Amino acid sequence: MARRRAAVAISMGVVLVVGLAPASLGDTSRFRAVGCTDNPRFDPTVRRISRGDRIVWKNRASCTHTVHAYGRGWSKATTLSPGERTAKKFRRRGTYKFRCLIAGHSNLSEGVCSGMCGRVRVRR
């Protein structure tokens, strides 16, 4: 009888621990690089995530794109051929800006990006 009570107590403890555990240790959000000569862009242009979440950039276009960090707080410089992807986990709060450096895809003037630009906003 004592063994059965101990087994039930252990089982209940396991159920409580598993039931109270977070669903995931970090979510994944995505940016898609789309368009080539006609309207190249990141879709969406802004993602809001929590600390510990991961961003994946995927090139869905038929041409090459880049993911290049600008501003302060981080570094990323990746070239993506069609179909390729890259990822980064964000551990600190803040706004992280990036753009495509392919000629004609984005323009950076006085810290303001136009064209194929995006931002990751990390909260909490």
KOLVO-346162 format. One record per atom (N, C-alpha, C): x negated, z, y negated; residue number from 1; atom name. Coordinates in nm, 2 decimals. Atoms other than C-alpha are relative to their C-alpha. Layout:
% KOLVO-346162
+--------+--------+--------+------+------+
:     xx :     zz :     yy : resi : name :
+--------+--------+--------+------+------+
:      X :      Z :      Y :  NUM :   CA :
...
+--------+--------+--------+------+------+
This chain:
% KOLVO-346162
+--------+--------+--------+------+------+
:     xx :     zz :     yy : resi : name :
+--------+--------+--------+------+------+
:  -0.08 :   0.00 :   0.12 :    1 :    N :
:   0.00 :   0.00 :   0.00 :    1 :   CA :
:  -0.09 :   0.00 :  -0.13 :    1 :    C :
:   0.09 :   0.00 :   0.11 :    2 :    N :
:  -0.28 :   0.08 :  -0.24 :    2 :   CA :
:  -0.07 :  -0.13 :  -0.03 :    2 :    C :
:   0.06 :   0.13 :   0.01 :    3 :    N :
:  -0.45 :  -0.25 :  -0.17 :    3 :   CA :
:   0.10 :  -0.10 :  -0.06 :    3 :    C :
:  -0.10 :   0.09 :   0.05 :    4 :    N :
:  -0.13 :  -0.43 :  -0.24 :    4 :   CA :
:   0.02 :   0.02 :  -0.15 :    4 :    C :
:  -0.01 :  -0.03 :   0.14 :    5 :    N :
:  -0.09 :  -0.25 :  -0.58 :    5 :   CA :
:  -0.12 :  -0.06 :  -0.08 :    5 :    C :
:   0.13 :   0.05 :   0.07 :    6 :    N :
:  -0.45 :  -0.34 :  -0.67 :    6 :   CA :
:   0.01 :  -0.15 :  -0.01 :    6 :    C :
:  -0.01 :   0.14 :   0.00 :    7 :    N :
:  -0.39 :  -0.70 :  -0.58 :    7 :   CA :
:   0.10 :  -0.05 :  -0.10 :    7 :    C :
:  -0.11 :   0.04 :   0.10 :    8 :    N :
:  -0.07 :  -0.72 :  -0.79 :    8 :   CA :
:  -0.06 :   0.03 :  -0.14 :    8 :    C :
:   0.06 :  -0.03 :   0.13 :    9 :    N :
:  -0.25 :  -0.55 :  -1.08 :    9 :   CA :
:  -0.10 :  -0.10 :  -0.04 :    9 :    C :
:   0.10 :   0.11 :   0.03 :   10 :    N :
:  -0.54 :  -0.80 :  -1.06 :   10 :   CA :
:   0.07 :  -0.13 :  -0.04 :   10 :    C :
:  -0.07 :   0.13 :   0.02 :   11 :    N :
:  -0.30 :  -1.09 :  -1.04 :   11 :   CA :
:   0.07 :   0.00 :  -0.14 :   11 :    C :
:  -0.06 :  -0.01 :   0.13 :   12 :    N :
:  -0.11 :  -0.97 :  -1.34 :   12 :   CA :
:  -0.10 :  -0.01 :  -0.12 :   12 :    C :
:   0.11 :   0.00 :   0.10 :   13 :    N :
:  -0.43 :  -0.92 :  -1.54 :   13 :   CA :
:  -0.05 :  -0.15 :  -0.02 :   13 :    C :
:   0.05 :   0.14 :   0.01 :   14 :    N :
:  -0.54 :  -1.28 :  -1.46 :   14 :   CA :
:   0.11 :  -0.08 :  -0.07 :   14 :    C :
:  -0.10 :   0.07 :   0.06 :   15 :    N :
:  -0.20 :  -1.41 :  -1.56 :   15 :   CA :
:   0.00 :   0.02 :  -0.15 :   15 :    C :
:   0.00 :  -0.03 :   0.14 :   16 :    N :
:  -0.22 :  -1.23 :  -1.89 :   16 :   CA :
:  -0.12 :  -0.06 :  -0.08 :   16 :    C :
:   0.12 :   0.06 :   0.06 :   17 :    N :
:  -0.57 :  -1.35 :  -1.97 :   17 :   CA :
:   0.02 :  -0.15 :  -0.01 :   17 :    C :
:  -0.02 :   0.15 :   0.00 :   18 :    N :
:  -0.49 :  -1.71 :  -1.88 :   18 :   CA :
:   0.11 :  -0.03 :  -0.10 :   18 :    C :
:  -0.11 :   0.03 :   0.08 :   19 :    N :
:  -0.16 :  -1.70 :  -2.06 :   19 :   CA :
:  -0.03 :   0.02 :  -0.15 :   19 :    C :
:   0.03 :  -0.03 :   0.14 :   20 :    N :
:  -0.31 :  -1.56 :  -2.38 :   20 :   CA :
:  -0.12 :  -0.08 :  -0.05 :   20 :    C :
:   0.11 :   0.09 :   0.04 :   21 :    N :
:  -0.61 :  -1.80 :  -2.39 :   21 :   CA :
:   0.05 :  -0.11 :  -0.08 :   21 :    C :
:  -0.04 :   0.11 :   0.08 :   22 :    N :
:  -0.60 :  -2.07 :  -2.65 :   22 :   CA :
:   0.01 :  -0.13 :   0.08 :   22 :    C :
:  -0.02 :   0.12 :  -0.07 :   23 :    N :
:  -0.48 :  -2.41 :  -2.54 :   23 :   CA :
:  -0.12 :  -0.09 :   0.01 :   23 :    C :
:   0.13 :   0.08 :  -0.01 :   24 :    N :
:  -0.81 :  -2.57 :  -2.63 :   24 :   CA :
:  -0.10 :   0.06 :  -0.09 :   24 :    C :
:   0.11 :  -0.06 :   0.08 :   25 :    N :
:  -1.14 :  -2.48 :  -2.78 :   25 :   CA :
:  -0.03 :  -0.09 :  -0.12 :   25 :    C :
:   0.02 :   0.09 :   0.12 :   26 :    N :
:  -1.12 :  -2.77 :  -3.03 :   26 :   CA :
:   0.08 :  -0.12 :   0.03 :   26 :    C :
:  -0.08 :   0.12 :  -0.01 :   27 :    N :
:  -0.89 :  -3.06 :  -3.09 :   27 :   CA :
:  -0.09 :  -0.12 :  -0.04 :   27 :    C :
:   0.07 :   0.12 :   0.04 :   28 :    N :
:  -1.00 :  -3.42 :  -3.13 :   28 :   CA :
:   0.09 :  -0.09 :  -0.09 :   28 :    C :
:  -0.07 :   0.09 :   0.08 :   29 :    N :
:  -0.89 :  -3.64 :  -3.41 :   29 :   CA :
:  -0.08 :  -0.13 :  -0.01 :   29 :    C :
:   0.07 :   0.13 :   0.00 :   30 :    N :
:  -0.97 :  -4.01 :  -3.46 :   30 :   CA :
:   0.02 :  -0.08 :  -0.13 :   30 :    C :
:  -0.01 :   0.11 :   0.10 :   31 :    N :
:  -1.05 :  -4.27 :  -3.72 :   31 :   CA :
:  -0.03 :  -0.13 :   0.07 :   31 :    C :
:   0.02 :   0.14 :  -0.05 :   32 :    N :
:  -1.03 :  -4.64 :  -3.64 :   32 :   CA :
:  -0.05 :  -0.09 :  -0.11 :   32 :    C :
:   0.05 :   0.10 :   0.09 :   33 :    N :
:  -1.24 :  -4.90 :  -3.81 :   33 :   CA :
:   0.07 :  -0.13 :   0.03 :   33 :    C :
:  -0.08 :   0.12 :  -0.03 :   34 :    N :
:  -1.02 :  -5.20 :  -3.85 :   34 :   CA :
:  -0.03 :  -0.11 :  -0.11 :   34 :    C :
:   0.02 :   0.11 :   0.10 :   35 :    N :
:  -1.05 :  -5.54 :  -4.03 :   35 :   CA :
:  -0.15 :  -0.04 :  -0.01 :   35 :    C :
:   0.14 :   0.05 :   0.02 :   36 :    N :
:  -1.36 :  -5.75 :  -4.10 :   36 :   CA :
:  -0.01 :  -0.05 :  -0.14 :   36 :    C :
:   0.01 :   0.05 :   0.13 :   37 :    N :
:  -1.36 :  -5.98 :  -4.39 :   37 :   CA :
:   0.13 :   0.02 :  -0.08 :   37 :    C :
:  -0.13 :  -0.02 :   0.06 :   38 :    N :
:  -0.99 :  -5.93 :  -4.46 :   38 :   CA :
:   0.04 :   0.15 :   0.01 :   38 :    C :
:  -0.04 :  -0.14 :   0.01 :   39 :    N :
:  -0.92 :  -5.57 :  -4.57 :   39 :   CA :
:  -0.06 :   0.10 :   0.10 :   39 :    C :
:   0.07 :  -0.09 :  -0.08 :   40 :    N :
:  -1.18 :  -5.37 :  -4.38 :   40 :   CA :
:   0.03 :   0.14 :  -0.05 :   40 :    C :
:  -0.04 :  -0.14 :   0.04 :   41 :    N :
:  -1.08 :  -5.00 :  -4.37 :   41 :   CA :
:  -0.01 :   0.10 :   0.12 :   41 :    C :
:  -0.01 :  -0.11 :  -0.10 :   42 :    N :
:  -1.08 :  -4.67 :  -4.18 :   42 :   CA :
:   0.15 :   0.04 :   0.00 :   42 :    C :
:  -0.15 :  -0.04 :  -0.01 :   43 :    N :
:  -0.73 :  -4.58 :  -4.05 :   43 :   CA :
:   0.00 :   0.12 :   0.09 :   43 :    C :
:  -0.04 :  -0.03 :   0.13 :   44 :    N :
:  -0.64 :  -4.32 :  -4.15 :   44 :   CA :
:  -0.13 :   0.02 :  -0.09 :   44 :    C :
:   0.11 :  -0.02 :   0.09 :   45 :    N :
:  -0.86 :  -4.26 :  -4.46 :   45 :   CA :
:  -0.04 :   0.15 :  -0.01 :   45 :    C :
:   0.03 :  -0.15 :   0.01 :   46 :    N :
:  -0.83 :  -3.87 :  -4.44 :   46 :   CA :
:   0.05 :   0.06 :   0.12 :   46 :    C :
:  -0.05 :  -0.08 :  -0.11 :   47 :    N :
:  -0.81 :  -3.63 :  -4.15 :   47 :   CA :
:  -0.03 :   0.14 :  -0.04 :   47 :    C :
:   0.01 :  -0.14 :   0.03 :   48 :    N :
:  -0.75 :  -3.26 :  -4.19 :   48 :   CA :
:  -0.01 :   0.07 :   0.14 :   48 :    C :
:   0.03 :  -0.06 :  -0.13 :   49 :    N :
:  -0.89 :  -3.05 :  -3.90 :   49 :   CA :
:  -0.04 :   0.14 :  -0.02 :   49 :    C :
:   0.05 :  -0.14 :   0.00 :   50 :    N :
:  -0.99 :  -2.69 :  -3.82 :   50 :   CA :
:  -0.14 :   0.00 :   0.04 :   50 :    C :
:   0.14 :  -0.02 :  -0.04 :   51 :    N :
:  -1.34 :  -2.56 :  -3.77 :   51 :   CA :
:   0.00 :  -0.01 :   0.15 :   51 :    C :
:   0.02 :   0.02 :  -0.15 :   52 :    N :
:  -1.46 :  -2.65 :  -3.42 :   52 :   CA :
:   0.06 :  -0.12 :   0.06 :   52 :    C :
:  -0.07 :   0.13 :  -0.04 :   53 :    N :
:  -1.25 :  -2.97 :  -3.40 :   53 :   CA :
:  -0.10 :  -0.11 :  -0.01 :   53 :    C :
:   0.09 :   0.12 :  -0.01 :   54 :    N :
:  -1.41 :  -3.30 :  -3.32 :   54 :   CA :
:   0.07 :  -0.12 :  -0.06 :   54 :    C :
:  -0.05 :   0.13 :   0.05 :   55 :    N :
:  -1.37 :  -3.64 :  -3.50 :   55 :   CA :
:  -0.07 :  -0.11 :   0.09 :   55 :    C :
:   0.06 :   0.12 :  -0.06 :   56 :    N :
:  -1.42 :  -3.96 :  -3.31 :   56 :   CA :
:   0.03 :  -0.12 :  -0.08 :   56 :    C :
:  -0.02 :   0.13 :   0.07 :   57 :    N :
:  -1.47 :  -4.29 :  -3.49 :   57 :   CA :
:  -0.01 :  -0.11 :   0.10 :   57 :    C :
:   0.00 :   0.12 :  -0.10 :   58 :    N :
:  -1.39 :  -4.61 :  -3.29 :   58 :   CA :
:   0.01 :  -0.13 :  -0.08 :   58 :    C :
:   0.00 :   0.13 :   0.06 :   59 :    N :
:  -1.46 :  -4.96 :  -3.40 :   59 :   CA :
:   0.10 :  -0.09 :   0.08 :   59 :    C :
:  -0.10 :   0.09 :  -0.07 :   60 :    N :
:  -1.14 :  -5.16 :  -3.31 :   60 :   CA :
:  -0.01 :  -0.14 :  -0.06 :   60 :    C :
:   0.01 :   0.13 :   0.06 :   61 :    N :
:  -1.25 :  -5.46 :  -3.52 :   61 :   CA :
:  -0.09 :  -0.09 :   0.09 :   61 :    C :
:   0.09 :   0.09 :  -0.08 :   62 :    N :
:  -1.43 :  -5.77 :  -3.39 :   62 :   CA :
:  -0.13 :  -0.02 :  -0.07 :   62 :    C :
:   0.13 :   0.01 :   0.07 :   63 :    N :
:  -1.72 :  -5.72 :  -3.63 :   63 :   CA :
:  -0.07 :   0.14 :   0.00 :   63 :    C :
:   0.07 :  -0.13 :   0.01 :   64 :    N :
:  -1.98 :  -5.44 :  -3.68 :   64 :   CA :
:   0.04 :   0.08 :  -0.12 :   64 :    C :
:  -0.02 :  -0.09 :   0.11 :   65 :    N :
:  -1.91 :  -5.14 :  -3.90 :   65 :   CA :
:  -0.10 :   0.12 :   0.01 :   65 :    C :
:   0.08 :  -0.12 :   0.00 :   66 :    N :
:  -2.10 :  -4.82 :  -3.99 :   66 :   CA :
:   0.08 :   0.12 :  -0.04 :   66 :    C :
:  -0.05 :  -0.13 :   0.04 :   67 :    N :
:  -2.02 :  -4.46 :  -4.03 :   67 :   CA :
:  -0.12 :   0.07 :  -0.07 :   67 :    C :
:   0.11 :  -0.05 :   0.08 :   68 :    N :
:  -2.25 :  -4.33 :  -4.31 :   68 :   CA :
:   0.05 :   0.11 :  -0.09 :   68 :    C :
:  -0.03 :  -0.11 :   0.08 :   69 :    N :
:  -2.23 :  -3.99 :  -4.46 :   69 :   CA :
:  -0.05 :  -0.02 :  -0.14 :   69 :    C :
:   0.05 :  -0.01 :   0.14 :   70 :    N :
:  -2.25 :  -3.95 :  -4.84 :   70 :   CA :
:   0.05 :   0.13 :  -0.06 :   70 :    C :
:  -0.03 :  -0.13 :   0.06 :   71 :    N :
:  -2.23 :  -3.65 :  -5.07 :   71 :   CA :
:  -0.08 :   0.11 :   0.07 :   71 :    C :
:   0.08 :  -0.11 :  -0.05 :   72 :    N :
:  -2.35 :  -3.31 :  -4.96 :   72 :   CA :
:   0.06 :   0.06 :   0.12 :   72 :    C :
:  -0.04 :  -0.08 :  -0.11 :   73 :    N :
:  -2.33 :  -3.10 :  -4.65 :   73 :   CA :
:  -0.01 :  -0.05 :   0.14 :   73 :    C :
:   0.01 :   0.05 :  -0.14 :   74 :    N :
:  -2.39 :  -3.33 :  -4.36 :   74 :   CA :
:  -0.07 :  -0.13 :   0.00 :   74 :    C :
:   0.06 :   0.13 :  -0.02 :   75 :    N :
:  -2.56 :  -3.63 :  -4.22 :   75 :   CA :
:   0.06 :  -0.08 :   0.12 :   75 :    C :
:  -0.05 :   0.09 :  -0.11 :   76 :    N :
:  -2.43 :  -3.92 :  -4.01 :   76 :   CA :
:  -0.04 :  -0.14 :  -0.04 :   76 :    C :
:   0.03 :   0.14 :   0.03 :   77 :    N :
:  -2.56 :  -4.28 :  -4.00 :   77 :   CA :
:   0.00 :  -0.07 :   0.14 :   77 :    C :
:  -0.02 :   0.06 :  -0.13 :   78 :    N :
:  -2.43 :  -4.47 :  -3.70 :   78 :   CA :
:   0.06 :  -0.15 :  -0.02 :   78 :    C :
:  -0.05 :   0.14 :   0.00 :   79 :    N :
:  -2.38 :  -4.85 :  -3.65 :   79 :   CA :
:   0.09 :  -0.01 :   0.13 :   79 :    C :
:  -0.09 :   0.02 :  -0.11 :   80 :    N :
:  -2.08 :  -4.94 :  -3.43 :   80 :   CA :
:   0.03 :  -0.14 :   0.02 :   80 :    C :
:  -0.04 :   0.13 :  -0.04 :   81 :    N :
:  -2.05 :  -5.27 :  -3.26 :   81 :   CA :
:   0.15 :   0.00 :   0.04 :   81 :    C :
:  -0.14 :   0.00 :  -0.05 :   82 :    N :
:  -1.70 :  -5.38 :  -3.16 :   82 :   CA :
:   0.02 :   0.08 :   0.13 :   82 :    C :
:  -0.03 :  -0.08 :  -0.11 :   83 :    N :
:  -1.55 :  -5.13 :  -2.92 :   83 :   CA :
:  -0.08 :   0.12 :   0.02 :   83 :    C :
:   0.08 :  -0.12 :  -0.01 :   84 :    N :
:  -1.81 :  -4.87 :  -2.97 :   84 :   CA :
:   0.06 :   0.12 :  -0.07 :   84 :    C :
:  -0.05 :  -0.12 :   0.07 :   85 :    N :
:  -1.74 :  -4.51 :  -3.08 :   85 :   CA :
:  -0.12 :   0.10 :  -0.02 :   85 :    C :
:   0.10 :  -0.11 :   0.03 :   86 :    N :
:  -1.93 :  -4.21 :  -3.22 :   86 :   CA :
:   0.09 :   0.12 :  -0.03 :   86 :    C :
:  -0.08 :  -0.13 :   0.02 :   87 :    N :
:  -1.82 :  -3.84 :  -3.25 :   87 :   CA :
:  -0.09 :   0.10 :  -0.07 :   87 :    C :
:   0.07 :  -0.12 :   0.06 :   88 :    N :
:  -1.91 :  -3.52 :  -3.44 :   88 :   CA :
:   0.10 :   0.11 :   0.00 :   88 :    C :
:  -0.08 :  -0.12 :   0.01 :   89 :    N :
:  -1.79 :  -3.17 :  -3.41 :   89 :   CA :
:  -0.03 :   0.07 :  -0.13 :   89 :    C :
:   0.01 :  -0.06 :   0.13 :   90 :    N :
:  -1.73 :  -2.99 :  -3.74 :   90 :   CA :
:   0.01 :   0.15 :   0.01 :   90 :    C :
:   0.00 :  -0.15 :  -0.02 :   91 :    N :
:  -1.82 :  -2.62 :  -3.75 :   91 :   CA :
:   0.01 :   0.07 :  -0.13 :   91 :    C :
:  -0.01 :  -0.06 :   0.13 :   92 :    N :
:  -1.80 :  -2.55 :  -4.12 :   92 :   CA :
:   0.11 :  -0.05 :  -0.08 :   92 :    C :
:  -0.10 :   0.04 :   0.09 :   93 :    N :
:  -1.53 :  -2.56 :  -4.38 :   93 :   CA :
:  -0.06 :  -0.10 :  -0.10 :   93 :    C :
:   0.04 :   0.09 :   0.10 :   94 :    N :
:  -1.55 :  -2.83 :  -4.64 :   94 :   CA :
:   0.06 :  -0.14 :   0.01 :   94 :    C :
:  -0.04 :   0.14 :   0.00 :   95 :    N :
:  -1.49 :  -3.20 :  -4.72 :   95 :   CA :
:  -0.13 :  -0.08 :   0.03 :   95 :    C :
:   0.11 :   0.08 :  -0.05 :   96 :    N :
:  -1.71 :  -3.45 :  -4.55 :   96 :   CA :
:   0.04 :  -0.15 :  -0.02 :   96 :    C :
:  -0.03 :   0.13 :   0.03 :   97 :    N :
:  -1.72 :  -3.80 :  -4.69 :   97 :   CA :
:  -0.09 :  -0.10 :   0.07 :   97 :    C :
:   0.07 :   0.10 :  -0.07 :   98 :    N :
:  -1.82 :  -4.12 :  -4.52 :   98 :   CA :
:   0.05 :  -0.14 :  -0.04 :   98 :    C :
:  -0.04 :   0.14 :   0.04 :   99 :    N :
:  -1.82 :  -4.50 :  -4.57 :   99 :   CA :
:  -0.07 :  -0.09 :   0.09 :   99 :    C :
:   0.06 :   0.11 :  -0.07 :  100 :    N :
:  -1.91 :  -4.83 :  -4.41 :  100 :   CA :
:  -0.10 :  -0.07 :  -0.09 :  100 :    C :
:   0.11 :   0.06 :   0.08 :  101 :    N :
:  -2.24 :  -4.97 :  -4.54 :  101 :   CA :
:  -0.01 :  -0.16 :   0.01 :  101 :    C :
:   0.00 :   0.14 :  -0.02 :  102 :    N :
:  -2.17 :  -5.33 :  -4.43 :  102 :   CA :
:   0.03 :  -0.07 :  -0.14 :  102 :    C :
:  -0.02 :   0.06 :   0.13 :  103 :    N :
:  -2.20 :  -5.56 :  -4.74 :  103 :   CA :
:   0.14 :  -0.04 :  -0.02 :  103 :    C :
:  -0.13 :   0.03 :   0.04 :  104 :    N :
:  -1.87 :  -5.59 :  -4.92 :  104 :   CA :
:   0.11 :   0.09 :   0.06 :  104 :    C :
:  -0.10 :  -0.09 :  -0.06 :  105 :    N :
:  -1.69 :  -5.32 :  -4.71 :  105 :   CA :
:   0.03 :   0.12 :  -0.08 :  105 :    C :
:  -0.02 :  -0.12 :   0.09 :  106 :    N :
:  -1.74 :  -5.03 :  -4.96 :  106 :   CA :
:  -0.09 :  -0.01 :  -0.12 :  106 :    C :
:   0.08 :  -0.01 :   0.12 :  107 :    N :
:  -1.87 :  -4.96 :  -5.30 :  107 :   CA :
:   0.00 :   0.15 :  -0.05 :  107 :    C :
:   0.02 :  -0.13 :   0.05 :  108 :    N :
:  -2.01 :  -4.63 :  -5.43 :  108 :   CA :
:  -0.05 :   0.00 :  -0.14 :  108 :    C :
:   0.04 :   0.00 :   0.15 :  109 :    N :
:  -2.02 :  -4.58 :  -5.81 :  109 :   CA :
:   0.03 :   0.13 :  -0.06 :  109 :    C :
:  -0.01 :  -0.13 :   0.06 :  110 :    N :
:  -2.09 :  -4.25 :  -5.97 :  110 :   CA :
:   0.07 :   0.10 :   0.09 :  110 :    C :
:  -0.05 :  -0.10 :  -0.10 :  111 :    N :
:  -2.00 :  -4.06 :  -5.65 :  111 :   CA :
:   0.14 :  -0.03 :   0.05 :  111 :    C :
:  -0.14 :   0.04 :  -0.05 :  112 :    N :
:  -1.66 :  -4.24 :  -5.61 :  112 :   CA :
:  -0.01 :  -0.12 :   0.09 :  112 :    C :
:   0.01 :   0.11 :  -0.10 :  113 :    N :
:  -1.62 :  -4.46 :  -5.31 :  113 :   CA :
:   0.13 :  -0.08 :   0.00 :  113 :    C :
:  -0.12 :   0.09 :  -0.01 :  114 :    N :
:  -1.38 :  -4.76 :  -5.29 :  114 :   CA :
:  -0.02 :  -0.09 :   0.11 :  114 :    C :
:   0.01 :   0.09 :  -0.12 :  115 :    N :
:  -1.31 :  -4.98 :  -5.00 :  115 :   CA :
:   0.01 :   0.08 :   0.13 :  115 :    C :
:   0.00 :  -0.06 :  -0.13 :  116 :    N :
:  -1.39 :  -4.87 :  -4.65 :  116 :   CA :
:  -0.07 :   0.14 :   0.00 :  116 :    C :
:   0.05 :  -0.14 :   0.02 :  117 :    N :
:  -1.43 :  -4.50 :  -4.71 :  117 :   CA :
:   0.10 :   0.10 :   0.06 :  117 :    C :
:  -0.09 :  -0.10 :  -0.06 :  118 :    N :
:  -1.29 :  -4.18 :  -4.55 :  118 :   CA :
:  -0.06 :   0.14 :  -0.03 :  118 :    C :
:   0.03 :  -0.14 :   0.02 :  119 :    N :
:  -1.29 :  -3.80 :  -4.56 :  119 :   CA :
:   0.05 :   0.08 :   0.12 :  119 :    C :
:  -0.04 :  -0.10 :  -0.10 :  120 :    N :
:  -1.28 :  -3.52 :  -4.31 :  120 :   CA :
:   0.01 :   0.13 :  -0.08 :  120 :    C :
:  -0.02 :  -0.13 :   0.06 :  121 :    N :
:  -1.13 :  -3.20 :  -4.45 :  121 :   CA :
:   0.01 :   0.11 :   0.11 :  121 :    C :
:   0.00 :  -0.11 :  -0.10 :  122 :    N :
:  -1.22 :  -2.89 :  -4.24 :  122 :   CA :
:   0.05 :   0.13 :  -0.07 :  122 :    C :
:  -0.05 :  -0.13 :   0.05 :  123 :    N :
:  -1.02 :  -2.58 :  -4.30 :  123 :   CA :
:  -0.02 :   0.11 :   0.10 :  123 :    C :
:   0.01 :  -0.12 :  -0.08 :  124 :    N :
:  -1.02 :  -2.23 :  -4.16 :  124 :   CA :
:  -0.13 :   0.02 :   0.05 :  124 :    C :
+--------+--------+--------+------+------+
